[in-house]
Amino acid sequence: MARSRNPSNLGVRFRNAEDAGEIRHPPATVRRLRPRGRQGGVFRLDAASDDDLVAAVAKGDEASCRLLMERHLPRMVALARRMLGNQADAEDVAQEVFLRVWTHAERWQPGRAQFGTWLHRVATNLCLDRLRKRRPENIDDIPEPASSDPRPDENLERRELAERVEAALQALPERQRTAIVLSHYQGLTNIEAAEILEISVEAVESLLGRARRQLRLALATEKDEVLRSNQRSASNV
C-alpha cells in the first residue's frame, strides 16, 4: 500500500529551469545533498546503486530519494519536454515521476527491470496521458516549443532548423513520437524502448521507420514552401 507521508520536503521543484535537458539550478535540498559515510573504501550513499537507493527510499530515507532525483531528473525533464513540447508540462511530469518513486518504492522489484527503464516507462505513460487529454486537432493547436533563451551569437539558421524539427516531432502520432524520443533523444536501445512501450522490438523498429519517413516528408515539404515563398518575394522586388 502506498505511503501517505507528505513528500513536499523532498524539494521536487523545478523553478528557473534553463532548458529541457539541463536543470542549472537544482532544488535546494538536492544542492545540500552530501554523501554519507567516510571516504576510503567505506560505503558512501553517492556510490550506491539505484536498486540500493530505491530500497532505502522504501524505508523512508529522503536523502536516497534526493540522490535518485539528482541522477535522473534531467533526463526525465528532457524526455517529457520532447514528448509534450512544453517546459512547464515537462517539469510537472518529472515531479510526478519522483512523487511516485517516493510513494511506491516498496513495490520495486530488483531484477525485473533497470530502475532507469522503469522511470522512462512511468514518464512516458504520464506524457501519453497528457497528450490524449490534449489531442490537438491540427498542427496549429500544437504548443509552441519553449524558448531556451539562445545566445545572441547563436546561428539563426540552426535555431530555425531546430524549431522546424521540433514542430515536425510534435506533429507525429503519439506512438511514433514516443519511439523517436526514446531512441534518438534519450539514447535507449530498441530493446529498452520495446520494454518501456511494452511492445516487440519489431514493432519499435516499425514505429521508428514510419516516424523517420514522416519527419523527412514534413521537413522537405516545409523547405519547398520556404523556397517558393522566397521566389515569390524575389519576383516582387
LOVOMAR-667180 format. One record per residue: y, z, x of N, C-alpha, C, O in turn; residue in three letters. Coordinates in steps of 0.001 Angstrom, whole numbers, plus 500000, padded with zeros to 6 digits. Atoms other than C-alpha are relative to their C-alpha. Example, Ala and Ser with C-alpha at 12.3 -4.5 7.8 and 13.67 -1.06 7.14 Angstrom:
% residues 2
498810500000500890495500507800512300501200500000500900501181500665501936ALA/498810499940499180498940507140513670501090500730499230502198500899499739SER/
***
This chain:
% residues 237
498801500000500846500000500000500000501247500000500880501288500716501880MET/498789500117499186503469499099501344500737501319500046500799502051499058ALA/499235498770499847505529501941502708501347499868499330501916498778499268ARG/498751500036500755508633502876500784501186500472500820502277500663500283SER/498887499515499185510726504024503727501129498990500031500903497781499996ARG/498825500871499957514241502656503866500155499457501407500379500235502334ASN/499920500557498655514364500244506814501401499623500418501577498952501435PRO/498641500465499719518131499817506756500464500396501389501317499726501970SER/499555499565498681518481501746510012499343499216501122499547499540502292ASN/500617500811498960516430499135511853500993499023500615500715498414501648LEU/498999500901499435519571497111512403499668498538499819500048497711500648GLY/500337501406500226518191493904510916501206499339499358501209499069498157VAL/498766500620500488521633492368510569500363498867500946500059498929502137ARG/499770501192499207522867489021511793501456499550499922501721498352499835PHE/498598500386500073526650489100511672500432499362501317499935499695502394ARG/499385500650498843528644486879514016499000499215500840499203499057502044ASN/500934500849499261525625484745514980500724498717500374501393498113499536ALA/499226501146499542526994481895517066499345498666499636500037497666499443GLU/500664501218500455524357479326516155498593500350499574498149501490499706ASP/501310499728500603520932478925514602498964500403501030498061501179500720ALA/501051499739499037518953479087517794500273501146500933499404501491501734GLY/499685498937499052520705481905519612500886501026499341501956500691498834GLU/499172498909500490521985485280518461500645500637501219500002501414501924ILE/499354499498498786524515486105521145500463501439499846500741502114500837ARG/499592498622500245525471489395519502498913500676499187499060500805497972HIS/501099499405500756522176491112518569500425501301499358501428501893499757PRO/499662498747500662522168494131516250500136501139500991499491501143502040PRO/499726498891499089523425497349517812498733500733500391498572501112501551ALA/501217499264499690520037499026517563499124499228500970498393499829501758THR/500752500792499037518474496128519448500646500099501370499945500206502376VAL/499316499890498711521131496304522160499731501347500653499708501452501880ARG/500225498668499439520433500024522549498551500229500402498229501257500998ARG/501417499814499740516692499494522894499741500135501495500249499346502293LEU/500389499783498618515274500822526139498490500188500061497917500807499164ARG/501440499806499890511663500686527348499663501464500202500394502200500865PRO/500457498634499812509744503930527155499123500101501231498608499096501721ARG/500935499754498921507767505464529953500612499746501360501718499218501474GLY/499519500166498639508140505420533681499615498635500534498759497948499977ARG/500318501249499336508078502430535958498770500200500887498322501325501106GLN/501054499896499012505263501629538334498618500221499433497993501241499723GLY/501372499926500464502017501000536505499781500829498760498689500798498193GLY/500136499198501207502656503370533615500392499141498804501296498311498899VAL/499742500804501195502624501908530099501468500035499622502080501101499561PHE/498622500115500463506027500656529004499990499241498689499192498325498488ARG/499943500633501313506968499655525496500279498516500116499674497719499399LEU/499626501410499917508526496372526583498899499138500608498987497911500568ASP/501133500749499466505254495386528289498841499933499014497825499297499294ALA/501077499970500990503161495996525167499844498638499337500808497883499210ALA/500252501243500728501536493087523356500553500108498589500835501201498099SER/499547499989501393502692492056519906499053500808499120499501501562498256ASP/500965499265500818499470493445518423500171501507500155500094502250499177ASP/499789498566499776500087496836520045501269500477499299501304501569498731ASP/498742499617500641503648496871518749499853500062498485500393500966497846LEU/500199499979501450502574495998515203499214501243499599499508501864498578VAL/500764498783500291500023498821515317500911501221500028500748502140499225ALA/499059498880499936502835501171516337500946499989498805501290501044498273ALA/499134500108501179505068499859513541499279500539498771499891501193497926VAL/500782499509501137502270500616511073500014501521499918499817502097498847ALA/499922498536499971502597504248512163501438500498499874501701501695499986LYS/498614499611500225506345504206511580500884499988501218501961500585501195GLY/499205500005498773507602503518515111501090498935499919500800497740499977ASP/498885500929500164511047501953514732500316499238501283500701498070501227GLU/499697500682498742511510501154518425499092498794500198499527497765500715ALA/500922501135499887508427498936518329500434498864499088500336497694499459SER/499520501038500910509820497101515316501238499318500567501384498101500451CYS/498800500594499404513137496589517083499634499065501148500268498026501334ARG/500400500860498891511349495165520108499367498705499493499577497642500077LEU/500528501221500611509420492733517912501138499099499533501081497880499688LEU/498823500766500402512773491680516468500637499324501199500994498148501146MET/499361500540498806514187491214519936499221498800500540499812497838501031GLU/500835501087499492511258488990520890500024498767499101500043497639499595ARG/500280501105500921511000486857517771501165499605499091501111498556498449HIS/498902500279500921514305486998515876500642498626500191500807497906499206LEU/499319501297499854515998483929517434499174498828499482499722497906498877PRO/500830501114500462513019481667516686499878499977498488499781498905497891ARG/500073499967501461512827482853513083501295499467499383501259498744498387MET/498722500520500490516534482154512563500059498483500211500516497748499336VAL/499971501435499706516156478742514232499118499226499029499512498170498534ALA/500900500665500946513180477825512042500651499885498627500692498806498035LEU/499398499989501342514942478842508829501244499123499949501514498485498931ALA/498794500839499956518146477091509906499637498525499869500300497785499142ARG/500431501391500093516306473795510380499419499692498624499596498591498104ARG/500611500224501314514432474222507110501040499952498891500944499133497977MET/499062499820501108517404475234504974501339499315500218502069499074499258LEU/498729500645499723520353473584506729501196500892499779502310500409499574GLY/498925499061500314522399476730506234499809501267500812498755501899500737ASN/500112498842499119523105479533508705499840501302499229499006502134499584GLN/500060498739500749523676482280506132498625500191499365498060501283499420ALA/501334499908500593520426481497504297498949500264501070498002501017500845ASP/500954499794498910518590481348507616499979501456500439498911502012500696ALA/499934498592499607519800484831508535499359500895498943498692501877499269GLU/500626499229501083518742486148505125498478499920500089497787500927499940ASP/501448500170499893515259484699505565499455500789501187498442501477501063VAL/500469499271498821514908486119509073500004501504499749499094502208500186ALA/499954498582500339515970489532507786498807500375499121498169501404499340GLN/501122499720500900513359489354505018498674499986500758497782500779500458GLU/501225500048499202510671488398507552499747501346500670498633501869500623VAL/500208498750499272511245491554509573499939501209499080499350502229499439PHE/500213498943500989511563493722506498498527500031499580497963501100499343LEU/501422500052500348508059492529505643499131500533501134498118501189500894ARG/500718499405498875506873493373509135500028501518499884499006502181500064VAL/499821498555500081508241496878508639499191500615498862498585501673499031TRP/500637499397501173506783497443505179498510499687499885497781500397499192THR/501398500407500166503434495658505575499223499988501312498166499362501390HIS/500654500054498685502495496259509215498567500509499958497721500039500719ALA/501357499445500030499422498280508260498969498985499511497767499191499675GLU/500923501041500459497937495129506713499608499035501115498679498242500961ARG/500257500935498911497997493300510036498607500224500571498212501360500833TRP/501351499940499456494509492495511342499955499204501298499860497977501264GLN/500034500704498710494496491674515076498744499139500117497665499530499671PRO/501135500887499804492258488773515982499904498894498970499315497847499239GLY/500071501037501035492656486845512747500992498874500281500719497709499992ARG/498982500999499647495806485072513942500960500644500986501046501869501070ALA/498968499465499125498513485428516543501161500500499151501465499938498099GLN/498898499428500766501417487562515398501112498977499808501693498887498726PHE/498955501015500117503875484752516131499672498949498950500560498474498241GLY/500417500954501027501852482384513954500203500583498612500666499897497701THR/499814499332501293501892484905511118501480500044499626501833499808498471TRP/498556499992500271505685485258511440500464498626499531501226498518498571LEU/499622501356500405506068481482511242499540499706498578500261499067497811HIS/500503500249501354503917481399508115500867500703498967501223500113497947ARG/499162499248500940505965484117506401501359499325499858501840499116498744VAL/498677500626500042509268482474507354499947498645499296500834498315498510ALA/500135501314500633508046479028506300499864500130498491500511499396497744THR/500188499816501444506890480266502894501283500473499320501593500043498209ASN/498728499547500564510189482074502312500986498836499893501712498716498907LEU/499113501172500042512079478888503183499597499046498884500453498538498159CYS/500464500901501053509917476789500875500336500555498621500684499798497714LEU/499617499386501278510534479270498057501462499716499685501806499382498551ASP/498568500252500215514286478868498531500259498527499702501083498196498849ARG/499803501426500235514043475097498697499573499611498590500223498782497953LEU/500466500327501348512078474963495453500962500498498937501115499876497886ARG/499002499496500945514684477086493720501267499153500043501947498966499035LYS/498780500800499828517466474935495119499816498599499443500623498140498635ARG/500370501346500434515849471500494558501193499053499839501523498703498706ARG/498895500955500131518804469171495339499531498689499396498444498202499707PRO/500361501244500681518802466050493188500160498795500922499400497830500834GLU/499797501128499103520153463782495886500632500510501277500920501699501413ASN/499520499583498685521477463799499410501380500639499949501724501442500815ILE/498671499403500113524995464676498216499930501481499661500883502218499913ASP/500144498596500361523656468009496945499475500848501142499429502073501029ASP/500539499246498881522193468982500307501144500678500738502155500033501018ILE/498915499291499324524292471663502045500355499346501325499493498814502025PRO/499556500517498714526356470542504981499440500866501116499336502081500949GLU/500471499197498881524957471616508361501060500995500433502251500683500459PRO/499060498971499564526510474847509570500598499613501341499894499138502232ALA/499330500328498751529064474337512298499570500946501099499451502153500885SER/500335499163498848528064475561515739501196500148500930501045500547502084SER/498767499871499225531698475511516933499867499363501377499949500063502387ASP/500198500654498708531161472893519663501238500109500871502358500263500384PRO/498882499938499059533284472980522774500861498757499837500343497694499493ARG/499107501152500176536341470695522674499593498801500837499811497659500433PRO/500343501108499117534994468639525574498604499437499726498144498544500438ASP/501340500503500309531584468094523962500106498581499471501043498238498750GLU/499957501419500345530768464446523455499940499792498498499002500239497838ASN/499912500206501449531816463343519957498825499182499477498281499483498415LEU/501100500854500457529153460655519708498705500793499876497950500598498924GLU/501213499189500061526382463143520465500046500947498812499029501169498155ARG/499874499104501154527728465546517841499733499242498710499038499731497820ARG/500195500789501213527828462799515249498533499624499822498022499638498703GLU/501421500317500083524256461768516088499208501219499533498317501103498692LEU/500696498777500409523100465381515765500195500271498515499271500716497834ALA/499730499788501427524768465595512353499211499018499141498728499375498066GLU/500776500983500760523073462379511214498521500379499967497861500264498934ARG/501399499561499952519691463649512370499789501190499079498788501260498367VAL/500110498817500864520312466957510597499990499606498528499189500121497747GLU/499951500440501395521240465210507354498708499292499602498196499493498501ALA/501260500689500288518163462980507575498849500990499890497962500828499051ALA/501036498963500054515990466026508254500034500729498667498993500969498056LEU/499867499268501260517364467841505211499596499153498799499233499692497753GLN/500358500888501106516663464778503048498495499772499881498034499212498887ALA/501450500178500052512939464799503877499379500865498909499924501916498570LEU/500753499117500900510432466119501333499624501295500714499502501323501939PRO/500208498670499427509666469807501857498904500039501059499121500537502163GLU/501140499877499097506255469446503483500210499184501274499831499623502360ARG/499727500800498811507338466649505820501016500701500896500853500748502115GLN/498992499281499217510404468609506889499373501189500713499660501439501883ARG/500646498836499408508276471694507489499167499598501206499223500253502246THR/500838500453498889505835469769509674500846499610501207500508499954502340ALA/499116500401498905508666468259511741500621501219500673500668501293501901ILE/499361498805499437510400471623512189499006500788500845499323501190501964VAL/500997499217499268507216473413513239499576499295501283499418499936502322LEU/500514500737498851506094470661515603501077499699501034500896499976502220SER/498996500495499059509294469299517135501021501063500404501431501115501564HIS/498950499034499694511777472169516909499444501354500434500023502010501300TYR/500597498724499616509512475219517138498983499842501120498550500832501710GLN/500901500245498876507213473587519676498564500431499770497841500695500730GLY/501366499586500298503983474510517889499053498807500088499463497660499913LEU/501009501054500001500764472548518246499651499634498565499964500372497630THR/500436500395501338499330470644515308499001500996499425498963501222498216ASN/500958498988500463496564473246515145500741501211499450500386501737498396ILE/499223498851500467499122476051514851500737499673498706500781500489497786GLU/499294500403501219501142474123512272499043499936498816499397500322497702ALA/500994500072501073497975473497510260499638501392499498499460501600498297ALA/500316498626500395497191477215510284501126500595499164500870501275498170GLU/498851499469500735500699478090509108500078499390498606500320500095497627ILE/499898500702501281500673475468506348498719500095499177498689499716498006LEU/501304499858500654497027476219505504499471498650499518499007498502498387GLU/500547501331500256496041472560505669499250499566501250499256500274502258ILE/500751500488498846493895470480508014500945499412501048502091499072500754SER/499219500625498935495110469155511359500302498549499637501395498052499907VAL/499785501394500412494659465635509975501137499895498991501920498946499028GLU/498913500014500988496972466492507075501348500212500675502342499604500280ALA/498759499801499240499600467760509525500404498703500683501572498315500644VAL/499698501263499320499347464530511511500519498958499016501412498177499343GLU/499529500935501025499775462545508304501433500322499586502259499421499442SER/498639499592500354502862464566507344500990499610501089502080499114500802LEU/499114500335498884504349464069510804500248498497500065501374498060500304LEU/499838501450499964503708460324510693500962499517498926501837498694499194GLY/499111500418501091505397459934507310501424500482500250502386499765499971ARG/498667499453499742508287462178508343500729499185501060501915498891500913ALA/499366500793498940508947460207511524500454498645499471501539498172499808ARG/499608501294500573508955456934509589501233500148499117502137499314499159ARG/498850499758500874511370458380507038501267500230500812502332499714500472GLN/498829499724499164513690459661509756500502498724500671501705498462500700LEU/499582501259499355513686456335511610500685499084499001501703498467499313ARG/499412500859501026514402454471508383501382500496499600502318499706499477LEU/498711499437500414517204456846507364501062499781501064502195499418500748ALA/499025500147498923518880456698510765500350498532500225501503498207500510LEU/499724501432499839518519452907511027500892499494498878501805498703499118ALA/499182500411501145519973452439507536501436500455500174502374499702499914THR/498639499482499818522933454653508336500715499253501116501909498971501015GLU/499388500750498901523524452832511626500482498640499513501573498198499872LYS/499599501304500545523585449500509769501252500128499139502138499276499198ASP/498832499797500852526079450892507259501254500233500834502331499738500502GLU/498854499753499118528331452131510062500470498699500631501671498443500711VAL/499631501277499383528211448718511766500718499095499009501718498466499355LEU/499349500837501008529074446906508530501399500510499686502326499723499493ARG/498688499415500269531933449319507897500980499668501117502140499342500865SER/499135500323498863533293448752511398500399498524499994501529498173500334ASN/499692501430500056533053444990510943501046499702498932501944498887499147GLN/499008500201501062534975445154507657501374500482500452502392499847500176ARG/498723499469499518537638447301509290500634499050501004501846498835500992SER/499478500911498980537952444865512194500545498722499369501549498179499832ALA/499560501240500643538279441866509864501300500179499243502001499204498974SER/498771499728500748541137443555508010501195500251500910502326500407500449ASN/498893499734499067543165444109511157500831498739500186501810498750500933VAL/
***
